Amino acid sequence: MGGGKIVDDNNKNSKPNNIYSQKNMQDVLNYYKETGKTFWELVFETEGDEIKDYLHKVWEVMKKAISNGITNEGLIPGGLKLQRKAASYYSKSKGLHDHARTISKIFAYALAVSEENASGGEVVTAPTCGSSGILPAVLKISQEHFDISDDKIIRAMATAGLIGNIVKQNASISGAEVGCQGEVGTACAMAAAAATQLAGGSPSQIEYAAEMGLEHHLGLTCDPINGLVQIPCIERNAHGAVRAFDSARFSILSDGKHFISFDVVTKVMKETGKDIPSLYRETALGGLAIFGDKDFVDN
């Protein structure tokens, strides 16, 4: 089914075990109000100290994927004759300044990981392979922008994982079930939350950023050309990463108060996914998968 879920006729409605007593975002915010402990502290408290070592390994894989991606060049396998862009984007970013350079590097990092994924390289499902470029790109640019340690990155990654877990438990991160809103949308929410935390945001601002990241991807279809995680998937990662970074900035400027909660938008995403025709949910039978076909375009 995608999203790390294997099902058959006997367990198609089964849910993975959840070790968290907090079932949704509101429960997490209530935990903060009751204990004073924020998102990452809840993760470490629930998962145990071993999660820290694991997340350090995850971060190393993410950084390696970026490093490989901005070095490797040439065609991406699969027959679409798609050239890698990350190395070029990264080189061009060096000649830019301020905001333009930051955005260009986010593009380069997200493209790097997505292109590594499309080429069979090692990436982190964050939360899926198809959306694997968003969180690493935002974490990397945040580390550079704020000059922060790997330990703070690990805490932000714990927060991002908690956001992804809430979506997985209450909706879906599978493109086959709910479309790309469940993949890129969830990844954007995770990255937005992480970036907000790294920028010194409050729990309410972190929740707001995550809500925006998911809300503004509602209805996003999953229609890869030739069934490959290349077009439109790779570019979608780049733009999702920038949207996450901008969502963090937007929430930091606010007082954290907003109309639609993360829990509401998660429920809406699930219902929207049910309403999306199967042609637009990772089947490559509709949308860009058809209209992007060379024979169709030529005709």
C-alpha positions as CSV (number, residue, x, y, z in Angstrom):
1,M,0.0,0.0,0.0
2,G,3.0,2.3,0.4
3,G,3.8,4.3,3.5
4,G,5.5,1.4,5.1
5,K,2.3,-0.7,5.2
6,I,2.0,-4.2,3.9
7,V,-1.6,-5.5,3.7
8,D,-3.6,-8.4,2.4
9,D,-7.2,-9.5,2.6
10,N,-6.8,-10.6,6.2
11,N,-5.3,-7.4,7.6
12,K,-6.2,-4.6,5.2
13,N,-7.9,-2.7,8.0
14,S,-5.2,-3.2,10.6
15,K,-3.4,-0.4,12.2
16,P,0.3,-0.6,13.4
17,N,0.9,-0.7,17.1
18,N,1.3,2.8,18.7
19,I,3.3,3.1,21.8
20,Y,2.2,6.7,22.4
21,S,-0.7,7.3,24.8
22,Q,-1.2,10.6,23.0
23,K,-3.5,9.9,20.1
24,N,-3.5,13.2,18.3
25,M,-2.0,16.7,18.3
26,Q,-4.3,18.0,20.9
27,D,-3.2,15.3,23.3
28,V,0.4,16.3,22.7
29,L,-0.4,19.9,23.4
30,N,-2.2,18.9,26.5
31,Y,0.9,16.9,27.6
32,Y,2.9,20.1,27.2
33,K,0.4,22.1,29.3
34,E,0.4,19.5,32.0
35,T,4.2,18.7,32.2
36,G,5.9,21.6,30.5
37,K,7.7,19.1,28.2
38,T,7.6,19.8,24.4
39,F,7.4,17.5,21.4
40,W,10.9,16.1,21.3
41,E,10.9,15.5,25.1
42,L,7.8,13.4,24.7
43,V,9.5,11.4,22.0
44,F,12.6,10.7,24.1
45,E,10.6,10.0,27.2
46,T,8.3,7.5,25.3
47,E,10.9,5.9,23.0
48,G,13.8,5.7,25.4
49,D,17.4,6.9,25.0
50,E,18.1,4.5,22.2
51,I,16.1,6.6,19.9
52,K,18.8,9.3,20.0
53,D,21.4,7.0,18.6
54,Y,19.1,5.8,15.9
55,L,18.2,9.3,14.9
56,H,21.9,10.2,14.7
57,K,22.3,7.3,12.2
58,V,19.2,8.6,10.3
59,W,20.7,12.1,10.1
60,E,24.0,10.7,8.8
61,V,22.1,8.9,6.0
62,M,20.2,12.1,5.1
63,K,23.4,14.1,5.0
64,K,25.1,11.4,2.8
65,A,22.2,11.4,0.4
66,I,22.5,15.2,0.0
67,S,26.2,15.0,-0.4
68,N,25.9,12.3,-3.1
69,G,23.0,14.1,-4.8
70,I,24.8,17.4,-5.2
71,T,27.9,15.5,-6.6
72,N,26.3,12.9,-8.9
73,E,25.3,14.0,-12.4
74,G,23.9,12.4,-15.6
75,L,20.7,10.7,-16.5
76,I,18.3,9.2,-14.0
77,P,17.5,5.6,-14.8
78,G,14.0,4.8,-16.0
79,G,13.6,5.8,-19.6
80,L,12.2,9.3,-19.2
81,K,15.7,10.7,-20.1
82,L,15.5,13.0,-17.1
83,Q,18.8,14.7,-16.2
84,R,19.9,15.2,-12.6
85,K,19.6,18.9,-11.6
86,A,20.8,19.0,-8.0
87,A,24.5,19.5,-8.7
88,S,23.8,22.3,-11.1
89,Y,21.4,24.1,-8.8
90,Y,23.9,23.8,-5.9
91,S,26.7,25.3,-8.0
92,K,24.5,28.1,-9.2
93,S,23.4,28.9,-5.6
94,K,27.0,29.8,-4.7
95,G,26.8,32.9,-6.9
96,L,23.6,34.2,-5.3
97,H,23.1,36.1,-2.0
98,D,20.8,36.2,1.0
99,H,17.3,34.9,0.4
100,A,17.9,33.8,-3.2
101,R,20.9,31.7,-2.1
102,T,18.9,30.1,0.7
103,I,16.0,29.1,-1.5
104,S,18.3,27.8,-4.2
105,K,20.2,25.6,-1.7
106,I,16.9,24.3,-0.4
107,F,16.0,23.4,-4.0
108,A,19.4,21.7,-4.5
109,Y,19.2,19.7,-1.3
110,A,15.7,18.4,-1.9
111,L,16.5,17.6,-5.5
112,A,19.6,15.8,-4.4
113,V,17.9,13.4,-2.1
114,S,14.9,12.9,-4.5
115,E,17.3,12.2,-7.4
116,E,19.2,9.7,-5.2
117,N,16.0,7.9,-4.5
118,A,15.0,7.9,-8.2
119,S,18.4,6.4,-9.0
120,G,18.3,3.6,-6.4
121,G,20.5,5.4,-3.8
122,E,20.1,5.2,0.0
123,V,17.6,7.6,1.4
124,V,15.4,7.9,4.5
125,T,11.7,7.4,4.2
126,A,10.5,10.7,5.8
127,P,7.8,9.6,5.8
128,T,8.0,7.9,2.3
129,C,10.6,7.4,-0.4
130,G,8.6,9.6,-2.8
131,S,8.8,12.5,-0.3
132,S,12.2,11.8,1.1
133,G,13.9,15.0,0.0
134,I,11.8,17.5,2.0
135,L,12.8,16.9,5.6
136,P,16.6,16.5,4.9
137,A,16.7,19.7,2.9
138,V,14.9,21.7,5.5
139,L,17.1,20.3,8.3
140,K,20.3,20.9,6.4
141,I,19.5,24.5,5.5
142,S,18.3,25.2,9.1
143,Q,21.5,23.9,10.5
144,E,23.5,26.1,8.1
145,H,21.2,29.1,8.6
146,F,21.2,29.0,12.4
147,D,24.6,27.4,12.9
148,I,23.2,24.7,15.2
149,S,24.6,21.4,16.5
150,D,23.6,17.9,15.4
151,D,22.0,17.3,18.8
152,K,19.5,20.1,18.1
153,I,18.9,18.5,14.7
154,I,18.1,15.2,16.4
155,R,15.6,16.9,18.6
156,A,13.9,18.5,15.6
157,M,13.9,15.2,13.9
158,A,12.2,13.6,16.8
159,T,9.5,16.3,16.6
160,A,9.1,15.7,12.9
161,G,8.7,12.0,13.5
162,L,6.0,12.6,16.0
163,I,4.1,14.7,13.5
164,G,4.4,12.0,10.9
165,N,3.2,9.4,13.4
166,I,0.1,11.4,14.2
167,V,-0.8,11.6,10.5
168,K,-0.1,7.9,10.0
169,Q,-2.3,7.0,13.0
170,N,-5.2,9.3,12.2
171,A,-5.1,9.4,8.4
172,S,-2.5,7.9,6.0
173,I,1.0,8.6,4.5
174,S,0.4,6.3,1.6
175,G,0.0,7.8,-1.9
176,A,-1.9,4.7,-2.9
177,E,-4.6,5.4,-0.2
178,V,-4.8,9.2,-0.1
179,G,-2.7,10.6,-3.0
180,C,0.4,12.7,-2.8
181,Q,-1.1,14.9,-0.1
182,G,-0.4,12.1,2.3
183,E,3.3,11.9,1.2
184,V,4.5,15.4,0.3
185,G,1.9,17.0,2.5
186,T,2.9,15.1,5.5
187,A,6.6,15.5,4.8
188,C,6.0,19.3,4.5
189,A,4.2,19.3,7.8
190,M,7.0,17.4,9.5
191,A,9.7,19.6,8.0
192,A,7.8,22.8,8.9
193,A,7.5,21.7,12.5
194,A,11.2,20.8,12.7
195,A,12.2,24.2,11.2
196,T,10.0,26.1,13.6
197,Q,11.5,24.3,16.6
198,L,15.0,25.0,15.3
199,A,14.1,28.7,15.0
200,G,13.0,28.9,18.6
201,G,9.2,28.5,18.0
202,S,6.7,27.7,20.8
203,P,4.7,24.4,20.8
204,S,1.7,26.3,19.4
205,Q,3.8,27.8,16.7
206,I,5.2,24.4,15.9
207,E,1.7,23.0,15.6
208,Y,0.6,25.9,13.4
209,A,3.5,25.4,11.0
210,A,2.7,21.7,10.7
211,E,-0.9,22.5,10.1
212,M,0.0,24.9,7.3
213,G,2.4,22.4,5.7
214,L,-0.4,19.8,5.4
215,E,-3.4,22.1,4.8
216,H,-1.8,23.7,1.7
217,H,-1.2,20.3,0.1
218,L,-4.8,19.1,0.5
219,G,-6.1,17.4,-2.6
220,L,-2.7,16.8,-4.1
221,T,-2.9,13.9,-6.5
222,C,-0.3,11.1,-7.0
223,D,0.1,10.6,-10.8
224,P,3.7,9.8,-11.7
225,I,4.5,9.5,-15.3
226,N,5.3,5.8,-16.2
227,G,4.8,5.0,-12.6
228,L,8.2,6.3,-11.7
229,V,9.0,8.5,-8.7
230,Q,10.4,11.2,-11.0
231,I,7.9,13.4,-12.7
232,P,6.3,15.3,-11.0
233,C,7.6,13.8,-7.7
234,I,11.2,15.2,-7.7
235,E,10.2,18.8,-8.3
236,R,7.4,18.4,-5.8
237,N,10.0,17.7,-3.1
238,A,11.9,20.9,-3.9
239,H,8.8,23.1,-3.7
240,G,7.5,21.2,-0.7
241,A,10.7,21.9,1.2
242,V,10.5,25.6,0.4
243,R,6.9,25.7,1.5
244,A,7.9,24.0,4.8
245,F,10.6,26.6,5.4
246,D,8.2,29.4,4.6
247,S,5.5,27.9,6.9
248,A,8.0,27.9,9.7
249,R,8.8,31.6,9.1
250,F,5.0,32.4,8.9
251,S,4.2,30.7,12.2
252,I,7.2,32.3,14.0
253,L,5.9,35.7,13.0
254,S,2.5,34.9,14.5
255,D,1.4,34.3,18.1
256,G,0.6,30.7,17.3
257,K,-3.2,31.2,17.3
258,H,-5.1,30.1,14.2
259,F,-8.5,28.9,13.1
260,I,-7.9,25.4,11.8
261,S,-6.1,22.9,14.0
262,F,-3.7,20.2,12.9
263,D,-6.1,17.5,14.0
264,V,-8.9,19.0,11.8
265,V,-6.7,19.3,8.7
266,T,-5.5,15.7,9.3
267,K,-9.1,14.4,9.3
268,V,-9.9,16.5,6.2
269,M,-6.9,15.1,4.4
270,K,-8.1,11.5,5.2
271,E,-11.6,12.3,3.9
272,T,-10.2,14.1,0.9
273,G,-8.1,11.0,0.1
274,K,-11.2,8.9,0.2
275,D,-12.9,11.2,-2.3
276,I,-10.0,11.3,-4.8
277,P,-10.7,8.9,-7.6
278,S,-8.3,5.9,-7.7
279,L,-7.0,7.2,-11.0
280,Y,-5.2,9.9,-9.1
281,R,-3.9,7.8,-6.2
282,E,-0.5,6.4,-7.3
283,T,-1.9,4.3,-10.1
284,A,-0.3,6.1,-13.0
285,L,-3.6,5.9,-14.9
286,G,-4.7,9.5,-14.8
287,G,-3.6,13.1,-14.5
288,L,0.0,13.9,-15.4
289,A,0.6,10.2,-15.8
290,I,-1.6,10.3,-18.9
291,F,-1.3,13.9,-20.0
292,G,2.4,13.8,-19.6
293,D,2.7,10.8,-21.9
294,K,4.9,11.6,-24.9
295,D,2.4,10.0,-27.4
296,F,-0.4,12.0,-25.8
297,V,1.5,15.3,-26.0
298,D,2.6,14.7,-29.6
299,N,-1.0,14.1,-30.5
